Structures are given as C-alpha cells and as structure tokens.
C-alpha cells in the first residue's frame, strides 16, 4: 500500500478517523479505513504533520479517534460473502464506482478507495454484515481495507437506466457489430 495515496484521500475529504486495532492503527476518512503499521500513535498533531497541513487549513478538518475498531480484524470470516468485481466503469452522482457481485446481490464501492493499492489485480472483495454492512478488501490473504458501499438501492432513476441499458443491449442489433 502506498501511504502517500492514503494521505491524499484524507486530504480530499478533510476527515480523518483513527481507530486502534490489535496489531495496527486503522486510518480512514469515515467511508474507508486501512491498517497502518509501524508508525507512532497517530494523534491529531501527528496527523497534521504527516499530512503537511497548516493550522488554518487544519481547522477545516474533522478528526475522530477511537480506542477500538468497530469491525472484525480477521482476514477472512466464515459468514462473509465473496464478491467478484464487474469489468464495467460507472459514474454515479460525481463518483466513479465499481460494481461487485456475490450472493445474488450487487454492491458498489468508490474506486478512489482502491488508489492506495499498488496492484488492484491482487485484491479480493467480500461483503460483511458487521458495522451496518461493509466491503472487506484483502490483498492476498491479508485484510487491507474496509470500505463502506455506496447505497444505490433507493435510486429509481439509476435502476431504470440499468434496465434500459440491459434491454437495449439484448435487442437485436443493440450490441456492437
């Protein structure tokens, strides 16, 4: 994982969450978190320094610290549902999202949360019911991120658009020739 890419995500949203895990500190922006190893305790001033943010700009950041994580740090859970990424790019309300399918359902995550990884081909995904439903991202066998899915379930326009695309693709002559 590229730590400078993680810092970039935190700066974009101006929100930082630090949770103390069993063997790592989990750092994120409220929608994602990643384990960070071998750094001193990431207190507020330390994060400001690491992100190279001046005092005036730092006042616009939200900083939250918790003494524990609100999810299981196990690499693989028995009850999780393995997910497969679809090879389609979607842009939804200003976000680039990636669909993941498994267990007869579809989940979406913002692709920007995969930027800290050097090689996304090595990633695997799973849905976990804990913490209101999250996507666990493993790099090999190691849990490397927890990402909140984007909820598109109540967006009827999006749903109708997908159905329309499907219908037009299935019609005779609707596909590429």
C-alpha positions in Angstrom: 0.0 0.0 0.0 1.2 3.5 -0.9 0.8 5.6 2.3 1.1 8.9 0.4 -2.0 7.9 -1.6 -3.9 7.3 1.7 -2.8 10.7 2.9 -4.2 12.2 -0.3 -7.6 10.6 0.3 -7.7 12.0 3.8 -6.9 15.5 2.5 -9.6 15.3 -0.2 -12.4 14.7 2.3 -10.9 16.7 5.1 -11.9 13.9 7.5 -9.7 11.6 9.5 -10.7 8.7 11.6 -8.1 6.8 13.7 -9.0 3.5 15.3 -6.7 1.4 17.4 -6.7 -2.2 16.3 -5.0 -5.3 17.8 -1.9 -5.1 15.6 -2.3 -1.9 13.6 -3.8 1.6 13.7 -6.7 1.8 11.2 -6.8 5.1 9.4 -9.5 6.4 7.1 -11.9 9.1 6.2 -15.2 7.8 7.6 -16.1 5.8 4.4 -12.9 3.7 4.3 -10.1 2.6 6.6 -6.7 0.9 6.1 -4.3 -0.7 8.6 -1.1 1.3 9.2 1.8 -0.5 10.8 5.0 0.7 12.4 4.1 4.3 13.0 3.9 6.1 16.3 0.4 6.7 17.8 -1.4 8.8 15.2 -2.7 11.6 17.4 -4.2 14.8 15.9 -0.9 16.8 15.8 1.0 13.9 14.3 -1.6 13.6 11.5 -1.5 17.3 10.8 2.3 17.0 10.5 2.2 13.8 8.3 -0.4 15.5 6.0 1.7 18.7 5.9 -1.4 20.9 6.7 -1.0 24.3 8.2 -3.1 25.4 11.3 -5.6 27.5 9.3 -6.4 24.6 6.9 -6.4 22.0 9.7 -9.3 23.9 11.3 -11.4 22.7 8.4 -10.6 19.0 9.0 -12.7 16.7 11.2 -10.6 14.4 13.4 -12.1 11.4 15.2 -10.2 9.0 17.4 -11.4 5.7 18.8 -9.7 3.2 21.1 -11.0 0.2 19.2 -12.3 -0.7 15.7 -15.9 -1.4 15.0 -15.3 -4.3 12.8 -13.6 -7.7 12.9 -9.9 -7.5 12.0 -9.8 -11.1 11.0 -8.6 -11.6 7.4 -11.4 -13.9 6.5 -14.8 -14.5 8.2 -16.8 -17.6 7.8 -20.0 -15.6 7.3 -18.7 -13.2 4.7 -19.9 -13.3 1.1 -17.2 -13.4 -1.6 -17.6 -10.8 -4.3 -16.4 -10.5 -7.9 -15.7 -7.1 -9.5 -17.5 -6.5 -12.8 -15.5 -5.1 -15.6 -17.6 -2.1 -16.2 -17.0 1.6 -15.2 -19.8 3.6 -13.8 -20.0 7.3 -12.9 -22.7 8.0 -10.4 -23.5 11.4 -8.9 -19.9 12.6 -9.3 -18.4 9.4 -8.1 -16.6 6.6 -10.1 -17.9 3.4 -8.7 -17.1 -0.3 -9.2 -19.9 -2.9 -9.0 -19.1 -6.1 -7.0 -21.4 -9.1 -7.2 -21.9 -12.1 -5.0 -24.6 -13.9 -3.0 -27.2 -12.8 -5.6 -26.7 -9.1 -4.8 -24.7 -6.2 -6.2 -22.7 -3.7 -4.2 -20.8 -0.6 -5.3 -17.7 1.0 -3.9 -16.0 4.2 -4.9 -12.9 3.4 -7.0 -10.9 6.2 -5.3 -10.7 4.0 -2.2 -8.6 1.5 -4.2 -5.9 4.1 -5.0 -3.7 3.3 -2.0 -3.1 -0.1 -3.5 -0.2 -0.6 -5.9 -1.8 -3.5 -7.8 -5.6 -3.9 -7.8 -5.3 -7.2 -9.6 -4.2 -8.8 -6.4 -7.3 -7.7 -4.5 -10.2 -9.8 -3.4 -13.5 -8.5 -2.0 -16.1 -9.7 0.4 -19.3 -8.4 1.9 -19.5 -8.4 5.7 -22.7 -7.7 7.6 -20.9 -6.1 10.5 -20.9 -2.3 11.1 -24.0 -1.9 9.0 -22.5 -3.8 6.0 -19.0 -3.2 4.7 -16.8 -4.4 1.9 -13.6 -6.1 3.1 -10.7 -5.8 0.8 -7.9 -8.4 1.0 -4.5 -8.1 -0.6 -3.6 -11.7 -1.0 -4.8 -13.2 2.3 -4.3 -10.1 4.4 -7.2 -7.8 5.3 -6.1 -4.4 3.8 -9.1 -2.2 3.8 -12.7 -1.8 4.9 -14.9 0.3 2.6 -18.5 1.4 3.0 -20.6 0.5 0.0 -22.4 3.3 -1.9 -26.2 2.8 -1.4 -27.9 3.0 -4.7 -30.9 0.8 -3.7 -33.4 3.6 -3.5 -32.3 5.4 -6.7 -35.1 4.5 -9.1 -33.6 6.6 -12.0 -30.3 4.6 -11.7 -32.2 1.3 -11.6 -34.3 2.2 -14.6 -31.2 3.3 -16.5 -29.6 -0.1 -15.9 -32.7 -1.9 -17.0 -32.8 0.2 -20.2 -29.2 -0.5 -20.9 -29.7 -4.2 -20.4 -32.8 -4.2 -22.6 -31.2 -2.2 -25.4 -28.1 -4.5 -25.4 -30.2 -7.6 -25.6 -32.3 -6.4 -28.5 -31.4 -7.5 -32.0 -28.8 -5.1 -33.3 -28.3 -3.4 -30.0 -24.8 -4.7 -29.4 -21.6 -3.7 -31.1 -21.0 -5.3 -34.6 
